[in-house]
Every structure is written in C-alpha cells, then in structure tokens.
Amino acid sequence: MKTVTTPFLPNAMSEDIESASDEDPQLSADQRSELLRLARTTLTTYLERGCIPDYETTDPALNRQAGVFVTLWTIPTMTLSPDSPAECPESPALALKFRGCMGHTPADLPLCEAVQQVTITTATADPRVWPLKLEELPHTLIEISILSPLRRLTDLNQLQIGRHGLLIIQGGRRGLLLPEVASRSGWDQFEFLDNVCLKASLPPDSWPEADLYIFTTEKFGEAIN
C-alpha cells in the first residue's frame, strides 16, 4: 500500500507541453472496465484506510502516459456496474448531482496511476464540494475522461464544439474546459474561448494573445442498472 500524507493536487501543469496531431487509440471495453474497477477499488481503500492500493499491469494501453480527468456524480438510488462501462448520462436526465471533478493534464504518469491519483483528488480536494464520505460510495457514479495529446490551436476553424476541449495559458495563468462543457452550455466558438479565459481568471477577450491548445477525450463511466 502507498500511504498518502498530503492530497495529490493535479492542477499544476508541466511547462513543457507537447503538441501532437494524432490521437491515442480507444480503449477496449475490457480496458475501460478495468480502469473503472481500479478507480472504485482505489477510492474505497483510500476512504477506509487512507492509502492507495498497489496496482500493476502488463497491459501497455493502461501503462501509457496520458492526462486524465475524473468526475463523480451522486444518484439517490442506483446500482453500479463497472463491468459494463457506458457513456454517463447527462445530469438533467437522471437528476445526477455533481460531486466533484479534477484532472491531471500533463501526460507524465502511467494511465493507471493517473486514474488512481485523480480519483482520490476528485473525492477529497475539489474546493467546490465537500470531501466524499465512505457511506456515499454506494450512490456515487465514477466517470473517467482520458485526454488526447494536446494540439496547438492555430486556426479557429480547427475548434469543433462538442468534440474539442480547450486549454489556455497566458502569463502564468492556465485554464481548461472539457469538450462537453461547451456543448452542454450551448456556446459557440467565441463563447467557448471567452469562458476558458474566465476559467483561467483572465479577461474574457484575452484569448488572441494567449497560447491555446485543443484536445479530445475518451469518456466512459459506470453503468446504471
């Protein structure tokens, strides 16, 4: 077991960001299920004993380095099955309650390790919500978003609402919005750009002078039976 003495805070970005045009291959259903089981086991162990369980795999897809976001949702009454990963339903459809979302953007950790670390951070360190309690776990839904390599945005026509997320960097400030944020909010390209500026605590019209990166995500979550 790996004992955790301080929260893992993944907001710090690597100064050396790689730009790439190719996206990582999609995971298989079995690989998605394995990451969901790992996230739930990690969260249960941490909330019960305050440590991260050891995990090893020979699967190269789960050992590759990638950025990860984890979102937690609460449903009043539900049964979770990590063996049947599915796209997580939108909050209004099933009255899902937001329970935290954090991420580790640099692709500098093995995917399986990033999932473990970010799952714990989401449950314990998101300042927008209170820390998750052990008794909440049976009613907590885990969603994982794996980031593609970051690609520098050089033409606004490259930005596709609903497909791309945005990262902005300017003067030591950084902000990131996942792809679903823009589509769920009904934003156009310029509204998306203005809002990622606000996410970075920048004026909404400062994006022309900033470094902008786009990415896609592979998003999957525990199925509701």
C-alpha positions in Angstrom: 0.0 0.0 0.0 1.1 3.6 -0.7 0.3 5.8 2.2 -0.9 9.3 1.3 0.0 12.1 3.7 -1.0 15.1 1.5 -3.6 15.4 -1.2 -2.4 14.9 -4.7 -3.1 18.2 -6.5 -3.0 17.8 -10.2 -3.7 21.4 -11.2 0.0 22.2 -11.8 0.9 21.9 -15.5 4.1 20.8 -17.0 6.0 23.7 -18.5 6.9 21.6 -21.5 3.7 20.8 -23.3 3.8 18.5 -26.3 1.8 19.3 -29.4 0.6 16.4 -31.4 -2.0 15.9 -34.2 -2.6 12.2 -33.6 -5.0 10.9 -31.0 -4.4 7.9 -28.8 -6.3 4.7 -29.8 -9.5 4.0 -28.0 -9.6 1.5 -25.1 -11.4 -1.8 -25.4 -14.5 -2.4 -23.3 -12.4 -4.7 -21.0 -9.7 -2.0 -20.5 -12.4 0.6 -19.7 -13.9 -1.8 -17.2 -10.5 -2.4 -15.6 -9.9 1.3 -15.1 -13.4 1.8 -13.6 -12.7 -1.1 -11.2 -9.4 0.3 -10.3 -10.9 3.8 -9.6 -13.6 2.3 -7.4 -11.2 0.0 -5.5 -8.7 2.8 -5.0 -11.4 5.2 -3.7 -12.8 2.5 -1.4 -9.4 1.7 0.0 -8.4 5.3 0.5 -11.6 6.2 2.3 -11.4 3.2 4.5 -7.7 3.1 5.3 -6.1 6.3 4.0 -3.8 4.7 1.5 -3.6 3.9 -2.2 -3.6 0.2 -3.1 -0.7 -1.1 -5.1 -1.6 -1.9 -8.7 0.5 -3.4 -11.6 -0.5 -4.3 -15.1 1.3 -5.6 -18.2 -1.2 -4.0 -20.5 0.6 -1.3 -22.5 -2.6 0.6 -23.0 -3.0 1.1 -19.3 0.6 1.9 -18.8 0.9 4.5 -21.5 1.2 8.1 -20.2 -1.9 10.3 -20.6 -3.8 13.1 -19.0 -6.9 12.2 -17.0 -10.0 13.8 -15.5 -12.4 12.1 -13.1 -15.9 13.3 -12.4 -18.0 12.0 -9.6 -21.9 12.0 -9.7 -24.4 11.2 -7.0 -27.7 9.5 -7.7 -30.2 8.9 -4.8 -30.8 5.2 -5.6 -28.9 3.2 -8.1 -26.9 0.1 -8.8 -23.5 0.5 -10.3 -21.7 -2.0 -12.6 -18.1 -1.3 -13.6 -18.3 -4.4 -15.9 -20.5 -2.5 -18.4 -19.0 0.9 -18.9 -21.2 3.3 -20.8 -21.4 7.0 -21.6 -22.5 8.7 -18.4 -26.0 10.2 -18.7 -26.3 14.0 -18.5 -27.3 15.4 -15.1 -30.8 16.6 -16.0 -31.9 13.3 -17.4 -31.4 11.3 -14.2 -31.1 14.1 -11.7 -27.4 13.4 -11.2 -25.8 15.6 -8.6 -22.3 16.9 -9.3 -19.9 15.5 -6.7 -16.5 16.8 -8.0 -14.3 16.9 -11.0 -10.5 17.2 -11.0 -7.8 16.4 -13.5 -4.1 15.9 -14.2 -3.4 17.4 -17.6 0.2 16.6 -18.4 0.8 13.2 -19.9 3.6 12.4 -17.5 2.1 9.4 -15.5 1.1 5.9 -16.5 -2.7 6.0 -17.2 -3.5 3.5 -14.4 -1.5 5.6 -11.9 -3.1 8.9 -13.1 -6.6 7.3 -12.6 -5.8 6.3 -9.1 -4.4 9.7 -8.1 -7.0 11.8 -9.8 -9.9 9.7 -8.4 -8.6 10.4 -4.9 -8.1 14.1 -5.6 -11.6 14.5 -7.0 -13.1 12.8 -4.0 -11.1 14.8 -1.4 -9.7 18.0 -2.8 -12.3 19.7 -5.2 -12.9 23.0 -3.4 -16.4 23.3 -4.9 -17.8 20.3 -2.9 -17.2 18.7 0.5 -15.0 15.6 0.7 -16.7 12.4 -0.2 -17.6 10.1 2.7 -17.3 6.3 2.7 -21.1 5.9 3.2 -21.7 7.8 0.0 -19.8 5.3 -2.2 -22.8 3.0 -3.0 -24.5 6.0 -4.5 -21.5 7.5 -6.3 -21.0 7.2 -10.0 -17.5 7.4 -11.4 -16.7 8.9 -14.8 -13.3 8.9 -16.5 -12.1 11.2 -19.3 -8.8 10.4 -20.9 -7.2 13.3 -22.7 -5.7 13.0 -26.2 -2.3 14.7 -26.8 -2.6 18.5 -26.7 -2.5 20.2 -30.1 -1.8 23.9 -30.5 -4.8 25.9 -31.9 -3.6 27.9 -34.8 -6.8 28.4 -36.7 -10.3 28.9 -35.1 -11.7 26.6 -37.7 -9.9 23.7 -36.0 -12.1 24.2 -32.9 -15.2 22.0 -33.1 -17.8 22.5 -30.4 -18.7 19.2 -28.7 -15.5 17.5 -29.9 -12.7 19.6 -28.6 -11.7 20.8 -25.1 -9.7 23.9 -24.6 -6.6 24.8 -22.6 -5.4 28.4 -22.3 -2.0 29.5 -21.0 -1.0 33.2 -20.5 1.3 34.9 -18.1 1.4 32.1 -15.6 -2.4 31.6 -15.7 -3.9 28.4 -17.0 -7.5 27.2 -17.5 -9.1 24.1 -19.1 -12.6 23.2 -20.1 -13.6 19.7 -21.2 -15.4 19.3 -24.6 -18.9 18.6 -23.0 -18.9 22.0 -21.2 -19.3 24.0 -24.4 -21.9 21.7 -26.0 -23.9 21.5 -22.7 -23.8 25.3 -22.3 -24.8 25.9 -25.9 -21.7 28.1 -26.6 -20.3 29.0 -30.0 -16.6 29.1 -30.6 -16.2 32.7 -29.3 -18.2 32.0 -26.1 -16.1 28.9 -25.5 -12.9 31.0 -25.9 -14.2 33.7 -23.6 -15.2 31.2 -20.9 -11.9 29.4 -20.9 -10.3 32.8 -20.3 -12.6 33.2 -17.3 -11.6 29.7 -16.1 -8.0 30.9 -16.0 -9.0 34.2 -14.3 -8.2 36.2 -17.4 -10.4 38.8 -19.1 -12.8 37.1 -21.5 -11.4 38.8 -24.6 -7.7 38.0 -23.9 -7.5 34.7 -25.8 -6.0 36.2 -29.0 -2.7 36.9 -27.1 -2.7 33.5 -25.2 -1.4 30.1 -26.1 -4.3 27.9 -26.9 -4.5 24.1 -27.2 -7.3 21.7 -28.2 -7.8 18.1 -27.3 -10.4 15.4 -27.4 -11.4 13.0 -24.6 -12.4 9.4 -24.4 -15.1 9.5 -21.8 -16.8 6.5 -20.1 -18.4 5.7 -16.8 -20.0 3.1 -14.6 -23.3 1.8 -16.0 -26.6 2.2 -14.1 -28.6 -1.0 -13.9 
